[in-house]
Amino acid sequence: MRQSSVQREGAGEHVPHPRELGWDDSLYESDGTGAADTEGSGPTDRGDGPDAAPDTAPSSTAQAAGGAPADSAATGDAETEAATHGKDGRDRTAGGSAARRRSRRGPWRVLRWIAGVLVLLLLGTAGAGYLYYRHLNANIRSGDRSNGSTGVRKPDANGAGQTPLNILLIGSDSRATAENVKLGGSKDTAGNPPLGDVQMLVHVSADRKNASVVSIPRDTRVDIPECKDARTGKVWPKTNAIINESLARGGAGCTLSTWEKLTGVYIDHWMTIDFSGVVSMADAIGGVEVCVQNNVWDRPLPGVPGGSGLKLTAGTHQIQGKQALQWLRTRHAFESDLGRAKAQHMYMNAMIRELKSQNVFTDTMRLTGLAEAATKSLEVSEEIGTVKKLYDLAMQLKSVPTNRLTMTTMPSVEDPLDRNHLIPLEPDADKVWEMVREDVAFDSNGGPADAKKTAEPAEPLSKDPAAPPAETGVIVRNGTGSEQQSAVPRRAADIAARLNAKGYTLAQADSTPSPQERTSVTFPSADLEGDAQAVAKSLGIPLSSVKRSTDVSGVTLVVGADWREGASYPKASKPVAGGIPESADPLNGSEKDKCMPVYAPYRF
């Protein structure tokens, strides 16, 4: 993956505070005491600078001229008055004239001096702030957003010009550093490519009023597209494997492409974090509250090696640092990867509530501490690879209320080919992705407008005009088979005949097995997009199912498992807010009383 900045330094490195780089918080205090202190400390006030002369000169001059104390003029002494001023009343002494000039100049000299000092301080502070900003930017590592072609397009903006925001979070099991080996164990795998053991999609609605999180268990078997590693140039061929392998096949950009291929959801950004990064972030955030129903000790057992090392008594605990990492990695004691995802959701909900309660965005010390930890712990896709862009992203997430945040896991079932793996449970899994694609809230806590909102996607027509049906070639494949059911016989031939009847006389069936859950129409190049959209419209297939792909040589229709019968594509009911399937195990951000059950062998 291409690196745009320096690598993260070691865990023991001294992290400079902004004040060490010259930042002075007192300059930004609202009572203006900084300016007052500066004025009171100048040479004029101390009486030891050049402008102190006006205070002493009149007294000594008067004594020299008349031999009397300086206060004699104030008593009306005529001789002193005459000797000093004459008949016209003008001051005849050089000292008196100079003193008056200095006295008149004094205040302006002081003001100019104060202004100069303030300018220097402000410029110096701005310079220190810029240096600190550069320091944070230098911490950030970034890489390509996507390393594979999926044909998924960014959704169009709504009437207010807003689009949803989708961010893929990836927890890497990398043991590339001594610190990660110490935290994660398995030093024998230190040289292996990292795997993406934790993967979550964060979806923020276009209006920024609600957010949804969907996890996919690491052992879920999926189609991984062809990916190119930006660092080495190696091209990894497409394959069918468990999803955590995608990170090792071209980096986070390949994992993003795999998610897009599976879900049909356009993903804007990715972020990855490793073991030491989790510990650093957990320490920066402070204690996060979690709960277990029973005493838990996730340790090696006979025939079951490994374990996170998590050891807690029953009840509620504040965890941070290494203990937070143990909580997030525990799966045996929480029975499965599905249980681990649930525990991770509990932690994230508690973390978000904690951050909101701390008001970190108005606390300079807390904010700079989090900025240090975040910029050194995260690797991000290149389009958000600056402090400003990450800050802007955080501010968008900050606006979502906790009761409008829902954590879920993609509905899954045991893989019939390998009981240690999972596959998506249909149609529930596709319903989850449809709600994400169409920006429908997982919760029902919105106002009346949200309750009425259903999936009404904007489906832009291609600027490329469609050729006449009789001149459009179409390949039709049967993809109605799935892990749970066999393919419908002659399904491709039946749909090809339907297209022939609609004027697509060049449409023909292809016997290549192409099992997939959702029907799709794909095309290889921009000049065929209009043709592909016209084919889809003729059969009632939504335009969101039309995608560009380098895997086909012409317009290709794959009849999926969602269309096993009928001549026209079935009209599915539109999802509504709060309609998330129970099999997704939803957890709302406002639920504070949830407690993880512990698998019996790991109780103590």
C-alpha positions as a printed NumPy array, in Angstrom:
array([[  0.   ,   0.   ,   0.   ],
       [  1.408,   3.398,  -0.884],
       [  2.701,   5.33 ,   2.089],
       [  2.131,   9.084,   2.103],
       [  3.973,   9.819,   5.313],
       [  6.416,   8.446,   7.833],
       [  5.832,   5.206,   9.695],
       [  4.607,   5.314,  13.27 ],
       [  7.34 ,   5.529,  15.868],
       [  7.84 ,   2.97 ,  18.617],
       [  5.592,   2.726,  21.658],
       [  8.278,   4.066,  24.006],
       [  8.942,   7.261,  22.059],
       [  8.405,  10.594,  23.824],
       [  5.326,  12.313,  22.378],
       [  5.708,  16.112,  22.463],
       [  2.913,  18.103,  24.006],
       [  1.925,  21.245,  22.06 ],
       [  3.421,  23.356,  24.851],
       [  6.827,  21.768,  24.2  ],
       [  6.579,  23.101,  20.651],
       [  5.739,  26.614,  21.856],
       [  1.956,  26.534,  22.213],
       [  0.65 ,  28.853,  24.941],
       [ -2.993,  28.302,  25.968],
       [ -3.049,  31.497,  28.044],
       [ -2.987,  33.604,  24.879],
       [ -6.478,  32.428,  24.048],
       [ -8.098,  33.111,  27.418],
       [-11.115,  35.404,  27.183],
       [-10.286,  37.786,  30.065],
       [ -7.279,  39.341,  28.322],
       [ -4.964,  38.876,  31.301],
       [ -2.041,  38.133,  29.011],
       [ -2.108,  41.687,  27.635],
       [ -2.496,  43.231,  31.085],
       [  0.469,  41.325,  32.452],
       [  2.589,  42.44 ,  29.516],
       [  1.718,  46.114,  30.12 ],
       [  2.548,  45.927,  33.811],
       [  5.977,  44.418,  33.265],
       [  7.505,  47.024,  30.909],
       [ 10.501,  49.22 ,  31.748],
       [  8.318,  52.353,  32.232],
       [  6.443,  50.771,  35.143],
       [  9.609,  49.401,  36.765],
       [ 11.298,  52.87 ,  36.651],
       [ 14.563,  51.389,  35.433],
       [ 14.3  ,  52.02 ,  31.694],
       [ 14.993,  55.033,  29.489],
       [ 11.41 ,  56.277,  29.783],
       [ 11.774,  56.622,  33.552],
       [ 13.478,  60.06 ,  33.104],
       [ 10.251,  62.151,  33.048],
       [  9.51 ,  61.029,  36.628],
       [ 12.858,  62.287,  38.061],
       [ 14.049,  65.105,  35.79 ],
       [ 11.687,  67.923,  36.967],
       [ 12.704,  67.473,  40.59 ],
       [ 16.467,  67.572,  40.024],
       [ 16.227,  70.413,  37.495],
       [ 14.282,  72.638,  39.855],
       [ 16.852,  72.129,  42.585],
       [ 19.72 ,  72.956,  40.238],
       [ 18.054,  76.178,  38.993],
       [ 16.816,  77.655,  42.267],
       [ 18.564,  75.709,  45.01 ],
       [ 15.16 ,  74.914,  46.588],
       [ 13.25 ,  71.697,  46.975],
       [ 11.188,  70.608,  44.048],
       [  7.891,  71.388,  45.738],
       [  8.742,  75.111,  46.08 ],
       [  7.067,  75.902,  42.772],
       [  3.893,  74.363,  44.059],
       [  3.889,  76.817,  47.019],
       [  3.879,  79.875,  44.769],
       [  7.556,  80.943,  45.344],
       [  7.862,  84.021,  43.102],
       [ 11.608,  83.896,  42.61 ],
       [ 11.569,  80.301,  41.554],
       [  8.626,  80.959,  39.232],
       [ 10.313,  83.944,  37.598],
       [ 13.647,  82.218,  37.219],
       [ 12.044,  79.22 ,  35.655],
       [  9.32 ,  80.659,  33.4  ],
       [  9.946,  84.401,  32.891],
       [  7.246,  86.935,  32.189],
       [  5.706,  85.168,  29.269],
       [  5.181,  81.99 ,  31.343],
       [  7.236,  79.781,  29.024],
       [  9.588,  77.165,  30.468],
       [ 13.141,  78.478,  30.144],
       [ 14.926,  75.315,  31.36 ],
       [ 16.215,  72.673,  28.918],
       [ 15.415,  69.951,  31.388],
       [ 11.807,  71.008,  31.771],
       [ 11.294,  71.179,  27.997],
       [ 12.851,  67.725,  27.43 ],
       [ 10.895,  66.25 ,  30.3  ],
       [  7.633,  67.487,  28.83 ],
       [  8.508,  66.04 ,  25.407],
       [  9.429,  62.722,  26.955],
       [  6.299,  62.792,  29.074],
       [  4.148,  63.328,  25.979],
       [  5.976,  60.571,  24.069],
       [  5.981,  58.066,  26.905],
       [  2.447,  56.598,  26.596],
       [  2.786,  56.189,  22.821],
       [  6.161,  54.474,  23.204],
       [  4.595,  52.064,  25.727],
       [  1.646,  51.308,  23.458],
       [  3.94 ,  50.696,  20.506],
       [  6.1  ,  48.411,  22.634],
       [  3.068,  46.438,  23.829],
       [  1.744,  46.109,  20.271],
       [  5.117,  44.862,  19.057],
       [  5.325,  42.264,  21.807],
       [  1.797,  41.052,  21.095],
       [  2.519,  40.719,  17.375],
       [  5.632,  38.682,  18.113],
       [  3.746,  36.477,  20.555],
       [  0.888,  35.882,  18.128],
       [  3.269,  35.087,  15.272],
       [  5.264,  32.784,  17.512],
       [  2.133,  31.014,  18.729],
       [  0.827,  30.644,  15.191],
       [  4.185,  29.176,  14.208],
       [  4.074,  26.703,  17.084],
       [  0.526,  25.742,  16.167],
       [  1.605,  25.165,  12.587],
       [  4.542,  23.034,  13.742],
       [  2.221,  20.958,  15.914],
       [ -0.217,  20.569,  13.02 ],
       [  2.658,  19.352,  10.823],
       [  3.738,  17.011,  13.615],
       [  0.26 ,  15.418,  13.709],
       [  0.097,  15.182,   9.914],
       [  3.475,  13.433,   9.903],
       [  2.018,  10.74 ,  12.177],
       [ -0.631,   9.744,   9.637],
       [ -0.114,   6.837,   7.228],
       [ -2.396,   6.387,   4.242],
       [ -3.004,   4.285,   1.13 ],
       [ -5.295,   3.737,  -1.868],
       [ -9.031,   3.793,  -1.182],
       [ -9.733,   0.766,  -3.409],
       [ -7.451,  -1.861,  -4.935],
       [-10.071,  -3.751,  -6.958],
       [-12.792,  -2.988,  -9.503],
       [-16.382,  -3.488,  -8.308],
       [-18.458,  -1.095, -10.431],
       [-20.291,   0.245,  -7.364],
       [-21.032,   3.934,  -7.826],
       [-21.235,   6.69 ,  -5.245],
       [-24.927,   7.51 ,  -4.602],
       [-26.367,  10.758,  -5.86 ],
       [-27.013,  13.58 ,  -3.407],
       [-30.475,  14.175,  -2.004],
       [-32.459,  17.372,  -2.561],
       [-30.344,  19.173,   0.06 ],
       [-27.102,  18.165,  -1.643],
       [-26.239,  15.555,   1.016],
       [-24.926,  12.02 ,   0.529],
       [-24.549,   9.178,   3.053],
       [-21.121,   8.545,   4.559],
       [-19.741,   4.986,   4.693],
       [-16.496,   4.182,   6.536],
       [-14.939,   0.707,   6.772],
       [-13.145,   0.018,  10.074],
       [-10.566,  -2.787,   9.987],
       [ -8.78 ,  -4.296,  12.98 ],
       [ -5.508,  -5.833,  11.799],
       [ -3.804,  -8.777,  13.516],
       [ -0.408,  -7.565,  12.252],
       [  2.611,  -8.726,  14.239],
       [  5.012,  -6.546,  12.251],
       [  6.358,  -4.862,  15.408],
       [  7.711,  -6.211,  18.697],
       [  4.913,  -4.401,  20.539],
       [  2.246,  -6.126,  18.437],
       [  3.885,  -9.521,  18.995],
       [  3.925,  -8.852,  22.73 ],
       [  0.252,  -7.892,  22.741],
       [ -1.051, -10.424,  20.225],
       [  1.211, -13.406,  20.838],
       [  1.894, -15.925,  18.027],
       [  5.412, -14.628,  17.38 ],
       [  5.834, -17.453,  14.851],
       [  3.494, -15.498,  12.516],
       [  5.382, -12.187,  12.847],
       [  6.422, -12.168,   9.183],
       [  3.031, -13.115,   7.762],
       [  0.793, -10.631,   5.919],
       [ -1.799,  -9.155,   8.312],
       [ -5.365, -10.458,   8.414],
       [ -8.453,  -8.309,   8.997],
       [ -9.9  ,  -9.973,  12.071],
       [-12.347,  -7.15 ,  12.857],
       [-14.367,  -5.53 ,  10.071],
       [-17.215,  -3.054,  10.551],
       [-19.021,  -0.698,   8.209],
       [-20.098,   2.608,   9.772],
       [-22.976,   4.181,   7.831],
       [-23.976,   7.772,   8.603],
       [-27.215,   8.962,   7.002],
       [-27.179,  11.731,   4.424],
       [-28.883,  14.138,   6.854],
       [-26.438,  13.067,   9.66 ],
       [-29.361,  12.286,  11.979],
       [-28.723,   8.551,  12.418],
       [-25.927,   6.022,  12.036],
       [-25.676,   2.243,  11.651],
       [-22.795,  -0.175,  12.154],
       [-22.681,  -3.622,  10.513],
       [-20.007,  -6.192,  11.385],
       [-19.055,  -9.192,   9.264],
       [-17.472, -12.08 ,  11.231],
       [-13.905, -12.758,  10.126],
       [-14.599, -16.371,   9.056],
       [-17.392, -15.48 ,   6.616],
       [-16.762, -16.983,   3.168],
       [-17.151, -14.429,   0.353],
       [-15.99 , -13.643,  -3.181],
       [-12.794, -11.565,  -3.08 ],
       [-12.193,  -9.636,  -6.33 ],
       [ -8.916,  -9.303,  -8.17 ],
       [ -6.743,  -6.816,  -6.28 ],
       [ -3.43 ,  -5.097,  -6.969],
       [ -1.045,  -4.366,  -4.105],
       [ -0.02 ,  -0.717,  -4.534],
       [  3.256,  -1.258,  -2.643],
       [  4.566,  -4.286,  -4.506],
       [  2.59 ,  -4.169,  -7.764],
       [  1.539,  -7.794,  -7.267],
       [ -1.862,  -8.698,  -8.726],
       [ -3.895, -11.117,  -6.637],
       [ -6.463, -13.125,  -8.658],
       [-10.088, -13.207,  -7.578],
       [-10.971, -16.026,  -5.218],
       [-13.603, -17.359,  -2.847],
       [-12.272, -17.363,   0.722],
       [-12.947, -16.098,   4.222],
       [-13.183, -12.33 ,   4.393],
       [-10.283, -11.707,   6.778],
       [ -7.856, -12.885,   4.062],
       [ -8.717,  -9.864,   1.899],
       [ -6.377,  -7.613,   3.925],
       [ -3.417,  -9.809,   2.988],
       [ -4.321,  -9.64 ,  -0.725],
       [ -3.458,  -6.016,  -1.471],
       [ -4.176,  -4.269,   1.824],
       [ -7.173,  -2.351,   3.128],
       [ -8.132,  -1.241,  -0.397],
       [ -8.782,  -4.892,  -1.288],
       [-10.909,  -5.358,   1.843],
       [-12.955,  -2.312,   0.817],
       [-13.428,  -3.75 ,  -2.696],
       [-14.516,  -7.078,  -1.205],
       [-17.162,  -5.346,   0.904],
       [-18.458,  -3.37 ,  -2.077],
       [-18.723,  -6.538,  -4.171],
       [-20.625,  -8.345,  -1.405],
       [-22.953,  -5.533,  -0.352],
       [-23.425,  -3.238,  -3.353],
       [-22.708,  -0.33 ,  -0.95 ],
       [-20.308,   2.429,  -2.043],
       [-17.703,   2.887,   0.715],
       [-16.099,   6.324,   1.018],
       [-13.148,   5.612,   3.317],
       [-11.313,   2.949,   5.288],
       [ -9.384,   3.035,   8.558],
       [ -7.175,   0.303,  10.013],
       [ -5.774,  -0.135,  13.506],
       [ -3.469,  -2.78 ,  14.978],
       [ -3.062,  -4.203,  18.498],
       [ -0.801,  -1.442,  19.84 ],
       [ -3.056,   1.171,  18.243],
       [ -6.087,  -0.197,  20.101],
       [ -4.184,   0.034,  23.384],
       [ -3.045,   3.62 ,  22.674],
       [ -6.547,   4.756,  21.723],
       [ -8.096,   3.009,  24.726],
       [ -5.618,   4.745,  27.035],
       [ -6.304,   8.135,  25.423],
       [-10.058,   7.723,  25.797],
       [ -9.817,   6.495,  29.389],
       [-11.945,   3.851,  31.053],
       [-14.869,   2.378,  29.132],
       [-17.581,   0.51 ,  31.011],
       [-18.335,  -3.129,  30.105],
       [-20.279,  -5.903,  31.817],
       [-20.122,  -9.709,  32.007],
       [-22.832, -11.944,  33.459],
       [-20.319, -14.429,  34.906],
       [-16.69 , -14.556,  35.967],
       [-14.699, -14.848,  32.736],
       [-11.179, -16.039,  31.951],
       [-10.41 , -16.437,  28.242],
       [ -7.455, -18.847,  28.437],
       [ -6.117, -21.908,  26.575],
       [ -8.067, -25.098,  27.254],
       [ -7.315, -28.702,  26.225],
       [ -7.739, -28.877,  22.465],
       [ -8.484, -25.13 ,  22.251],
       [ -5.251, -23.131,  22.109],
       [ -4.95 , -19.392,  22.407],
       [ -7.197, -16.992,  24.233],
       [ -7.143, -13.255,  24.805],
       [ -6.237, -13.472,  28.489],
       [ -9.315, -11.46 ,  29.544],
       [-10.072, -12.103,  33.217],
       [-12.943, -10.291,  34.931],
       [-15.345, -11.031,  37.749],
       [-19.073, -10.913,  37.1  ],
       [-20.516,  -7.428,  36.888],
       [-19.521,  -4.023,  35.532],
       [-15.915,  -2.899,  35.038],
       [-14.029,   0.104,  33.667],
       [-11.447,  -1.216,  31.194],
       [ -8.737,   0.487,  29.165],
       [ -5.35 ,  -0.161,  27.59 ],
       [ -4.36 ,  -3.829,  27.281],
       [ -7.539,  -4.969,  29.013],
       [ -9.628,  -3.185,  26.361],
       [ -7.69 ,  -5.068,  23.659],
       [ -8.386,  -8.347,  25.462],
       [-12.101,  -7.563,  25.57 ],
       [-12.219,  -6.767,  21.853],
       [-10.286,  -9.956,  20.921],
       [-12.188, -12.406,  23.129],
       [-14.211, -14.952,  21.141],
       [-13.87 , -18.384,  22.833],
       [-15.269, -17.111,  26.137],
       [-18.067, -15.316,  24.267],
       [-18.76 , -18.601,  22.417],
       [-18.115, -17.531,  18.82 ],
       [-17.185, -14.769,  16.392],
       [-20.805, -13.667,  16.572],
       [-20.454, -13.287,  20.349],
       [-17.209, -11.362,  19.886],
       [-18.96 ,  -8.954,  17.49 ],
       [-21.653,  -8.376,  20.125],
       [-18.999,  -7.603,  22.754],
       [-17.278,  -5.199,  20.369],
       [-20.569,  -3.404,  19.79 ],
       [-21.08 ,  -3.022,  23.534],
       [-17.598,  -1.537,  23.869],
       [-18.127,   0.897,  20.975],
       [-21.469,   2.08 ,  22.339],
       [-19.918,   2.672,  25.76 ],
       [-16.918,   4.433,  24.195],
       [-19.145,   6.805,  22.221],
       [-21.2  ,   7.617,  25.316],
       [-17.966,   8.237,  27.237],
       [-16.553,  10.573,  24.586],
       [-19.779,  12.541,  24.453],
       [-19.804,  12.916,  28.241],
       [-16.182,  14.148,  28.292],
       [-16.801,  17.052,  25.888],
       [-13.428,  16.319,  24.307],
       [-13.953,  18.831,  21.508],
       [-13.907,  21.715,  24.017],
       [-11.075,  20.375,  26.207],
       [ -7.668,  21.254,  24.736],
       [ -5.7  ,  18.738,  26.799],
       [ -8.114,  15.871,  26.042],
       [ -8.326,  16.783,  22.372],
       [ -4.576,  16.948,  21.839],
       [ -4.11 ,  13.642,  23.679],
       [ -6.668,  11.956,  21.449],
       [ -5.164,  13.597,  18.363],
       [ -1.732,  12.169,  19.219],
       [ -3.127,   8.675,  19.801],
       [ -5.409,   8.683,  16.752],
       [ -2.865,   9.978,  14.24 ],
       [ -0.228,   7.476,  15.406],
       [ -2.641,   4.524,  15.732],
       [ -4.696,   4.759,  12.542],
       [ -3.854,   4.143,   8.901],
       [ -6.444,   5.702,   6.601],
       [ -7.425,   5.915,   2.957],
       [ -5.566,   8.73 ,   1.227],
       [ -8.494,  11.103,   0.706],
       [ -8.815,  11.6  ,   4.498],
       [ -5.068,  11.563,   5.171],
       [ -4.763,  14.943,   6.953],
       [ -5.593,  16.154,  10.454],
       [ -8.164,  18.625,   9.129],
       [-10.018,  15.993,   7.123],
       [-10.053,  13.552,  10.034],
       [-11.305,  16.324,  12.324],
       [-14.066,  17.254,   9.869],
       [-15.035,  13.576,   9.69 ],
       [-15.216,  13.333,  13.485],
       [-17.432,  16.411,  13.655],
       [-19.907,  14.775,  11.263],
       [-20.064,  11.659,  13.432],
       [-20.337,  13.745,  16.61 ],
       [-23.75 ,  15.099,  15.649],
       [-25.533,  11.702,  15.742],
       [-27.49 ,  11.147,  19.018],
       [-26.709,   7.9  ,  20.859],
       [-30.32 ,   6.671,  20.547],
       [-30.027,   6.984,  16.753],
       [-26.965,   4.704,  16.594],
       [-27.549,   0.972,  15.988],
       [-24.914,  -1.778,  16.055],
       [-25.6  ,  -4.991,  14.104],
       [-23.937,  -8.087,  12.631],
       [-24.652,  -9.366,   9.131],
       [-27.089, -12.308,   9.469],
       [-25.091, -15.505,   8.9  ],
       [-25.432, -19.289,   8.968],
       [-22.96 , -22.135,   9.139],
       [-21.136, -22.822,   5.888],
       [-22.284, -26.235,   4.55 ],
       [-18.821, -26.732,   3.029],
       [-16.96 , -26.05 ,   6.297],
       [-18.655, -25.849,   9.674],
       [-15.889, -23.555,  10.918],
       [-16.951, -20.875,   8.43 ],
       [-20.067, -18.775,   7.9  ],
       [-22.017, -17.584,   4.874],
       [-24.651, -14.807,   4.605],
       [-28.176, -15.758,   5.684],
       [-30.594, -14.776,   2.942],
       [-32.84 , -12.895,   2.499],
       [-32.042, -11.255,   5.859],
       [-28.471, -10.284,   4.934],
       [-29.563,  -8.586,   1.726],
       [-32.301,  -6.721,   3.61 ],
       [-29.619,  -5.24 ,   5.878],
       [-27.545,  -4.138,   2.888],
       [-30.599,  -2.775,   1.109],
       [-31.338,  -0.539,   4.108],
       [-27.739,   0.722,   4.005],
       [-27.83 ,   1.243,   0.229],
       [-31.088,   3.155,   0.417],
       [-30.126,   5.11 ,   3.556],
       [-32.992,   3.82 ,   5.703],
       [-32.461,   4.118,   9.47 ],
       [-31.952,   0.917,  11.467],
       [-33.737,   2.541,  14.432],
       [-37.264,   3.907,  14.753],
       [-36.404,   6.787,  17.105],
       [-36.61 ,   9.545,  14.52 ],
       [-39.393,  12.061,  13.99 ],
       [-42.499,  11.697,  11.814],
       [-40.529,  12.46 ,   8.65 ],
       [-38.128,   9.587,   9.373],
       [-40.987,   7.21 ,  10.128],
       [-42.474,   7.878,   6.694],
       [-39.165,   7.558,   4.894],
       [-38.792,   4.472,   2.733],
       [-36.258,   3.493,   0.164],
       [-36.787,   5.744,  -2.827],
       [-33.354,   5.707,  -4.47 ],
       [-32.349,   8.215,  -7.07 ],
       [-31.408,   6.206, -10.144],
       [-29.662,   8.433, -12.673],
       [-29.806,   7.423, -16.288],
       [-26.557,   7.119, -18.175],
       [-25.511,   9.952, -20.489],
       [-24.593,   7.238, -22.974],
       [-27.634,   6.676, -25.275],
       [-28.869,   3.104, -25.561],
       [-28.634,   1.298, -28.884],
       [-31.856,  -0.141, -30.383],
       [-32.837,  -3.452, -28.697],
       [-32.309,  -5.405, -31.921],
       [-28.679,  -4.233, -32.018],
       [-27.896,  -4.944, -28.358],
       [-26.211,  -8.212, -27.492],
       [-27.081,  -9.689, -24.087],
       [-25.639, -12.757, -22.359],
       [-27.99 , -14.319, -19.778],
       [-26.678, -16.601, -17.016],
       [-28.428, -18.668, -14.368],
       [-27.394, -17.573, -10.883],
       [-30.428, -18.833,  -8.974],
       [-28.464, -21.477,  -7.105],
       [-27.146, -20.72 ,  -3.632],
       [-25.625, -22.439,  -0.63 ],
       [-29.118, -23.243,   0.614],
       [-30.844, -24.301,  -2.627],
       [-30.128, -25.639,  -6.098],
       [-30.462, -23.596,  -9.289],
       [-33.796, -23.396, -11.13 ],
       [-33.486, -25.444, -14.38 ],
       [-33.489, -23.47 , -17.681],
       [-33.819, -20.14 , -15.879],
       [-31.311, -18.363, -18.158],
       [-33.055, -19.677, -21.303],
       [-36.468, -18.508, -20.053],
       [-35.269, -14.949, -19.361],
       [-33.382, -14.821, -22.68 ],
       [-36.65 , -15.754, -24.421],
       [-38.394, -12.97 , -22.523],
       [-35.816, -10.488, -23.797],
       [-36.238, -11.808, -27.361],
       [-39.937, -11.037, -27.078],
       [-39.103,  -7.467, -26.07 ],
       [-36.987,  -6.94 , -29.187],
       [-33.592,  -8.039, -27.84 ],
       [-33.207, -10.67 , -30.527],
       [-29.464, -11.044, -29.883],
       [-30.012, -12.113, -26.247],
       [-28.91 , -15.681, -25.604],
       [-28.486, -18.015, -22.639],
       [-25.032, -18.963, -21.377],
       [-24.479, -22.181, -19.413],
       [-21.666, -20.772, -17.212],
       [-22.624, -21.372, -13.528],
       [-22.931, -17.988, -11.834],
       [-24.575, -18.38 ,  -8.409],
       [-25.286, -15.078,  -6.686],
       [-27.923, -13.792,  -4.3  ],
       [-28.98 , -10.682,  -6.207],
       [-29.788, -10.258,  -9.889],
       [-27.365,  -7.973, -11.704],
       [-26.71 ,  -6.456, -15.112],
       [-23.036,  -5.741, -15.777],
       [-21.167,  -4.051, -18.626],
       [-17.42 ,  -3.694, -19.374],
       [-17.079,  -0.106, -20.633],
       [-18.784,   3.289, -20.489],
       [-20.11 ,   3.049, -24.068],
       [-22.329,   0.105, -23.011],
       [-23.778,   1.618, -19.833],
       [-26.872,   2.99 , -21.591],
       [-27.494,  -0.428, -23.21 ],
       [-27.216,  -2.201, -19.84 ],
       [-29.625,   0.223, -18.183],
       [-32.141,  -0.233, -21.006],
       [-31.999,  -4.038, -20.598],
       [-32.592,  -3.68 , -16.852],
       [-35.557,  -1.337, -17.328],
       [-37.198,  -3.683, -19.826],
       [-37.376,  -6.404, -17.137],
       [-38.106,  -4.184, -14.115],
       [-34.644,  -4.628, -12.606],
       [-33.644,  -1.58 , -10.49 ],
       [-30.87 ,   0.554, -11.948],
       [-28.937,   0.145,  -8.682],
       [-28.274,  -3.425,  -9.879],
       [-26.515,  -2.197, -13.048],
       [-22.743,  -2.136, -12.562],
       [-19.58 ,  -1.811, -14.555],
       [-17.242,  -4.831, -14.366],
       [-14.06 ,  -5.963, -16.07 ],
       [-15.143,  -9.579, -15.592],
       [-17.523,  -9.452, -18.59 ],
       [-17.02 ,  -8.807, -22.296],
       [-20.494,  -7.411, -23.066],
       [-23.849,  -6.668, -21.411],
       [-24.393,  -9.62 , -19.072],
       [-27.525, -10.426, -17.068],
       [-27.16 , -12.842, -14.157],
       [-30.539, -14.005, -12.833],
       [-29.938, -14.256,  -9.085],
       [-31.478, -16.273,  -6.271],
       [-33.837, -13.35 ,  -5.64 ],
       [-35.585, -14.032,  -8.995],
       [-36.351, -17.732,  -9.17 ],
       [-39.688, -17.375, -10.948],
       [-41.761, -15.009, -13.076],
       [-41.074, -13.153, -16.314],
       [-40.489,  -9.754, -14.639],
       [-38.234,  -8.964, -11.722],
       [-40.265,  -9.142,  -8.488],
       [-41.039,  -5.835,  -6.822],
       [-39.739,  -6.082,  -3.287],
       [-41.398,  -4.209,  -0.461],
       [-39.517,  -1.084,   0.483],
       [-37.682,  -1.221,   3.838],
       [-38.862,   1.124,   6.579],
       [-37.032,   2.759,   9.479],
       [-36.588,   0.297,  12.327],
       [-37.22 ,  -2.701,  10.063],
       [-33.85 ,  -4.362,  10.69 ],
       [-34.135,  -8.196,  10.892],
       [-33.808,  -9.701,  14.378],
       [-31.171, -12.059,  12.991],
       [-28.88 ,  -8.987,  12.746],
       [-28.866,  -8.845,  16.575],
       [-29.383,  -5.049,  16.767],
       [-28.047,  -3.084,  19.747],
       [-29.038,   0.56 ,  20.192],
       [-26.495,   3.071,  21.451],
       [-28.743,   4.163,  24.327],
       [-28.897,   0.65 ,  25.838],
       [-26.626,   0.824,  28.897],
       [-27.754,  -2.305,  30.763],
       [-26.473,  -4.982,  28.366],
       [-24.179,  -7.643,  29.841],
       [-22.201, -10.324,  27.951],
       [-22.958, -13.993,  28.736],
       [-19.89 , -16.193,  29.238],
       [-19.457, -19.651,  27.677],
       [-19.412, -22.153,  30.546],
       [-15.894, -23.643,  30.016],
       [-14.383, -20.169,  30.436],
       [-16.006, -19.308,  33.752],
       [-14.071, -19.462,  37.004]])
